[in-house]
Amino acid sequence: MRSVHAALVSFFLVASVTSWCAGCAGCAGCAGRGPRTDPDTLVYIFNEPDVDELDPRFAFNSNEVKVSRLVTSGLMAVDQPTLEPRLDLAERLDMIDALTWEVAVRPDARFSDGTEVTAADVIYTFRSVMDPAMKSPFRRQFEERLAGIEEIGPKSVRFRLKKPLATFRTDLDFGIVARHAAEAQGGRWKDGRCVGAGPFRVASMERGHVVLERNEHYHGGLSRSRRLVFRTMRDPNVRLLVLVGGSADITQNTVRLDVVSEVAKSPRLKVLAGPSAVLTYLMFQNEDPILRDPRVRKAIALAIDRRKIVDRKFGGHAVLATGIMPHGHWAYSGDVPTYPYDPARAGRLLDEAGYRDPDGAGPRPRFSLTYKTSADPFRVGVARVIAQELEIVGIAVEVRSFEFATVLADIKKGNFQLASMQTAEIVEPDMHFVYFHSSRIPSKENPDLLNRWRYRNPEVDRLIEEGRHEPGRDKRRLIYAKLQRLVAEELPIFPLWHEDNVAVMRRDVAGYSILPNARLAGLARTGKEQQKQEE
């Protein structure tokens, strides 16, 4: 009954928004005579978390990273539909041998203050990331890979690797900061700003409100809009209303997917959708006495009707997942064990694992689990559907919702049984290292590591190492096919679906393009068409 009620509430909300905008010609927010945004300004709406840090060496949450990439540019960029890295600040990238790469910085690269991007800026950026005193969350990533970095000319840099690294081109997709500006701030901007060479510069920052202005020195050409404003709004209803009313222009992946089709009917809004390289997954605590048994994890997977959830809760805007790699990626392999909805088979696996149903069709469960999720109403609703389906096979599930920060803190500590989250963008198959290598299990010393399900398998470790150091793509594809099969067989997490990237915007917004990794590079090419006189 709760889910039906929520669906009705959502329907009437969107219907009211649509009718408000269509039938309220004199309304201050709707008819173009109210608080509309400036023609040369785009207002983008985020859900939480807030953007408090834009220096790429420290920006860590998803929203911070996305905005940071508009302020800074890397030597390489992964901002194409193919997810292939391209040259950005680098004019040339040459592999000298298996352990040596040389980069030439493009001659027209300028920071937003007009100064040249030099080899010294590149070296400073990476060395400061690896400096223990700076406490960058990316320190370990580059310490493990780089043996050294040195200047071989004013615009040329040599990178020396500790081991051959197939991921190096993608690794250089990391924002370069202006050395002189950073050192003037003692090495780190105190207010979260930074000086970079991206299409925009930071004009102002405060919690929940960031203003960027066009970088007049950007090597990629001037952005279409002069100003970008990012605002954080936690209430999904408010996000829709400000778009309809005209005090905001665009948002991405913050509107519930089950109401997107209704939102698209608004005469003031339009919807763009595209495939995603982000995975939504159900995580299992692999050290839990119940969940350490792969048969139990498989039974849980078989008991969840993912297709029904995607159709009913996401309006069909998601693709069922077989692993962390998105469909269409060069390293994706669908030749893996899969878990279609089969509650009867789930029951047999639970029996084999020693968890027989104590009273058949009666109310007593085989065992009980807790399921932690964020307090977002939509995510809570999905968790409750999953809990109801697990109840059918005799697993009692208590859904506990908390603010995101609380859920994340518990997960880092291993204080959970079931939880649902999303990955970062999966651009490189080496992300298997981040999520499944046994060296990436969080600890007190390194609580931010991402193997949060405490999964250990020596053969998985070996394949991951082999894949990251093999330079040939064809050989890597075979290695990752084996790896994907093995992970799918043991199922340390259950890959649920890749939710579509969906952008909702005002109808006068033009030029925006959606990327599979959900980055916001398209905002540099986005502006407003001349508004027509509304009837």
N, C-alpha and C positions, 0 to 999 in steps of 0.2 A: 504493500500500500504506500510506503514511503516513497519508493521510486516513481510510482505513478503520480503521486502528488508533486514531486519535484519536476517531473516532465511537464505537468500542467502549468506549474508556476513559470517555468522557463518559456513555455509557449505563449502564455498571456503577457509575459514581460516583453518578449520580442514583438508580439502583435501590437502591443500598446505603443512601443517605440515606433514601429512602422506607421501606424495610423496617426500618431502624434505628428510625425514629420510630414506625412502626406496631406493631412487635413488641417494643419494649423498655420495658415499662410501668414498670420500676424504674429506668430510666436517669436519672441526675441531670439531664441536659440536656433530656430529652424529655418526661417525665411531669408537668411542672409542679411538681416538688419540688426542682428544681435551681436554677441561677443565672438565673432568669427576670427580666426587666426590671420595674421598678416600675410599678404599674398606671397611674400618672399621668405616666409618662415614655415617650416614643417614642425608640427608638434606630434611627437611619438609617445605612445602610452605603454609603459611597462607594468607588468605585475611585479610583485616582490621577487628577488631581493633588491634593496636600494643600491644605487651606484655611488660608492664612496671613494673609489680608487680608480684612476685611469692610467697610472704608470704601468706598462705591460709587465714589468718585473714583479709587480705585487698584485695587480688586478687578478682576482681569483674566481669570484662568482660569475655566473653566465652572463648577466647583464653588464657587469664591469668589463668583461673581456670583449663583448660585442661593441661597446662604445669606445673602448680603448683602441680597437682596430680602425676606427674612423679618425682617431687623433694621431696614431703612429702608423708607420709602414714598416714591413719587414723586408729583408733581402729577397725573400720569396713570399708569395701569397697563394692561399688556397681559397679562391673566391670565384670559381667557375662552376658551372653546372656539372662538369665531369669530375670535379674534386681533384683534378690534376694540379700540382703546384706550377706556378708561372713566375717568371722574373718580375720583381717589383723594384726595390731600390737597387738590386743587382742588375748591372748591364750584362754581366757574363758570369757564369758559374762553371768552373772546370775541375774535373777530377784528375789530379796529377797521378795518383796511384791509389791503392785501396785505402790508405790511411791519410791522404793529403788532398785537400780541396782548396782552390783559390777563387776568390770572389773579387770582381771589379765593380765598384759602386758607380752607378750611372752619373755622368757629369752634370746633369741638370737637377740632381736631387737636392732639395732645399728643405730645411726645417721651417716651421711656421713663422719664425722670427727673421727669416731671410738668410740665415747662415747656411753654408754648405754642409752636406752630410759627407763626412770623411771616414777614412779607415779608423781614425782614433775614436770616433763615436761608436762604430761597430764594436771595436775591441772593448771600450769602456762598458757598453751595455752587457756583453756576455761575461766579462770579468766581474762586474758588480753583481750579477746574478749569482755567480759562484762564490762570492765573498761571504763567508759565514756571518760576518758582522751585519750584513744587509738583511739576512733572514728572508730571502726570497723563497716562496713556495716552489719555485722551479729550480732551485739550486741543485738538488740531487739529480734531476734529469740531465742537466748539462755537465755536472761533475763526472758522471758515469761515462759520458760520451767523448768529452773533449780532453785531449792531452795537452793542448796548447793553442793559442791564437796570437798571431803576430802581424805587424804591419810590414808590407813589402813595397809600399808606395803610398803617397798621400790618399789615393783612392783604391788601394788594393790590400786585401787581407788574405792571409793563409791560415786555414784551420787544420790542425793535426788531431786525428782521432785516435782513441785508445784501441779500437777494433774496427774492422770494416763495418759500415753502417748503411744499410739499404734505405733507411729513413731520413738520411741527412737533408735532402732537398726540402722535405716537409718540415724538418726541425728548424729550418731557417725562416719559417713563417712565424717570426717573433719580432714584435715592434722594437725599433731602434730609437733610443732617446738621445737628446742633445747633451753631450758631455758637459759643455760649459754651463748650461742652464741647470743641470742636475747638481754639479759641484757647487754652484752658487747657493744651492739650497742645502748644502751639507751632504749631498749624495742622494737625498730623497725629498721630494716635495711634501711638505707637511700637511697640505690641504687636499692631497689626492690628485692634483693636476699634474701635467707634464708637458714638455715641449717635444713634439714629434714632427714627422714629415708626412702625415696623412692628409686626406682631403679637407679636414677641419682642424681648428684650434680650439682650445678651451677658453670660453669667455667668462663663465662663472659656474660655481658648484656649491650646492647645498643639498642636504639630505632630501631625496625625493624630487630634486629639480636640478637638471644640468643643462647648460646652454653652450652650444658649440657655434662657432662662426666660420665662414669659408676661409680656407687657407689660400691666400692669394699667390703663394709660391709653390703650390702642389704640382709635382712633375706630371701627374696624370690629367691635367686640365682642371679648369674651375668647376666646382660643384654647381649643380643646377639651381639649388636654393642657397640663399645667403646665410641662413641660420637654421640650426636644428635645436629643438627644445625637447628634452626627455623628462617625462613626469611619471612618477610611480603612483599607481592607483590600485589598491588591493581589492576593492569591491568590483566584481565582474559586471554588475548592473550599471555602476557609475561609468565604467569604461565604455560601455555601449552608449550611454546617454550623452557623454561629452562628445563622442564621435558624431552622433546624430545631430546634436545641438550646434556643432561647428566650432567648439572651443578646442578640439583636437582633430588631427588629420589621419593618423594611421596607427595601427597596432598589429603585432604579429604573434600568433600562438598564445593569445590571452582570452580569446572568445571561445566559449564552450563549443566543441565540435558538433554536439547534438542540436545546436540551435543555428548553425551556420546557414543552413538552407533558408531559414526564416529571415535571418539578417539580410541575406542577399536580395530579399524582396523590397527592402527599403529604397525609396526613390533617392535617398541622400547618400547611400552607401554602396560599395561594391566589394566583391570578395575575389581574391586570388588564392589558388592552392597549388601545392607542388609536393613531390616526394621528399622524405626526410632521411637524413643520415644519423638521426638520434633514436635511440632504443628506449622503450619503456619496458621494465622488467620486474619480475617478482624475485626478491632475493631470499635465500634460505640461509640461516645460520648453520654452516656446515659442521660446527663443533657441538651443536645442540644434541642431546642424547637421542631425540627422536629423528631429527632432520639429517643426522649424519649418515643415515641409511639411504643410498640412492633410490631404492625401491619406493620409499616414502615420498621422496621428491618427485619421482616420475608419476606416482599415483596422484599427487596434488596437481601436476600438470594435466594429466588425463581427465581430471574432474572439472576443469575449467573450460567452459564453452566460449572460447575466445571470439569465434566468428559472431556469435550472438551479441556479445558485448560490443564488438566493433560496430555492428549494424545498429544496435539500439542506443548505445551510449555515445558513440562517436559519429553517428550519421554516415557510416561507411568510410570516413576519412582516416583510414589507417590500413596498413598492410601487415598481415600476420608475419611474425619473425621466426627464423629458424636458428638464429645466433646473433652475435652483436653486429655482424657485417650487414649493411643494407643491400637489398636486392639491386642488381645492376652494377655494383662495385666490381672492379676487375678481380678482386680476391674473394668474392662471394662464392660459396659452394652450397648448393641445396642438397647435396648428397650426404645427408646426415639423418640420424634418427629424429623422427618428429612425433608430436604428441597431440593427435587430433582428439576431440571430445569423445571420451569412452568411459563413462562411470563404472560400467561392469568390469572392465579391465583394471580400472583403478582399485576397485574393491578386492580383486584377486591379488594384486600386488601388496595391498595392505595386509591381507591374510598371510601371504608368504613372509612378510616382514615381522609377523608375530602380533599384529594389531587386529585381531578378529573383532567383529562387531559383537558386543556382549549380549545384545537382545534383538538381533535381527532387524526387523523394521521398527523396533521400539525407539524411544527417545534417547537412550543412553549412548554417548559417543564412544568411539574407539579410543580417542585421546583428544586433548584440547590444546590449542595454540593461540598465541596473541599475534595480531597483525597491526603494525604501526604504519601510519600514513600521515601526511600533512593535513592541516585543518581546512584546506581548500574544499568547499562543499562538493565539487565535482569529483575530486579524487576520493573523498570519503564515500561518495555514492558508488564509484567503481569498486572500491574495497569491499563494500557491503554486498555487492552482487557476487564477488568472488567468494566471500564468506558463506553466502547462502548456497552456492554450488558445492562447496566443500562439505557443508552440512549434509547434503544428499548422500555422500559416500561415508558418512559417519565421523567426520572431523569437525569438532566444535571450534569455532574461531571467534575470538573477541577482537573487534576492530577498535583500536585506540588512536584517536587523532590528536595531534599536537601542532603547535607552531613549527614551521620548517626547521628552525634552528635547533629546537629541542629534539626532533626526530633525528636530525643529522648527528647531533652529539651522541645520542644513544647508539646509533648505528656504528659510529667510529669506535665506540667502546665495546662493540659486540653485544650490546644489551638489547637484543631483539630475537624473535624467532622468524617471523615473516615481516617483510616490508616491501614497499614498492617505490621505485625511483626511476629516474631517467639518466642515461649516460650523457657524457659530453658528445660532441660531434664525432662520429666514427669516420675519419678520413683515411687513416693508415691502419692496415691490419695489425701493425705492431701495437695497437691499443689492447690486443690480447695480453701483452706484457703488463700493462697498467692494471688490468682487471683480474688476471688469472695467475700470474707468476707468484710463486710462494714468497718471494722477497718483498712483495708489495702488500703483505698483510699489515694492517695498522698496529702500531705499538705506542707506548707512552712517549717514546722519543720521536716517533714519526706518526702522529695520529691522522694525518691527512692522506695516507696511502689508500688506494682504492680497491684492493682485494678485501672488501669489507665483510665478505661471506666466509673468510678464513679457509679458502680452498687450497689444497696441497696435492700436487701430483707431479712426481719427478719427470715423467714422460712429457707432460704438458710443458714443464719448464724447459726441457731439452728442445722441443719443437719451437717454442717461442724464441729461444736463443738462436736456433738455426735460421729461423725466418728473418730475424732482424739483421743478421750478418751476411745473408746470401744476397749478392747484388743482382742476380738475374731474375727478372720478373717471372718468367715461366717456371723456374724452379721454386720461387717463392709461392707461386700459386698452388703448386702441388703440396708444399709444406703446410700451407694454411688450410688446404682442403683436409689433410689428415688431422690437423689441430681442431678444426671445427667439428669433425666427426667425433673426436674423443671428448671434447667439452660437451657436446650434445648428448653423448652417451651417459656421462656422469652427472650432468645437469646441476652444476653448483648454483646456478641461477636459472630461472625459467624466462626465456625471452618471450615477451608477450606480443608486442606490435611496434611498428614504426609509425607513429602518428604523423599525418600530413602536416606540413607547414602551411598555415592558413593566415593570410593577411587580410584585414578588414580596413577599408579606407574610405574617405570621402570621394565622391565621384569626380571631383575636379583634380584629384591627385593623379599624376601620370608619370610613367617611366620606371616605376618600381619593379624589380625582378626578385623572385624568391630563389634562394640557394638551398641545396639539400642540407647544408650544415647550419642553416638558420641564421647565418651572419647577416649583417645589415649593410653590406657594401653597396647594395642597390640604392641606398638613401642618397649617395653622392650623385646619382643620375636621376633623382626624383624631384619633381616640382609640381606646381599647380598651373593648370590650364586657365586661361582667362574665363572667369565665371560668367555664365550666361544670365541674362535677366530672368529671374524666376517669376512664374505666373502666380 
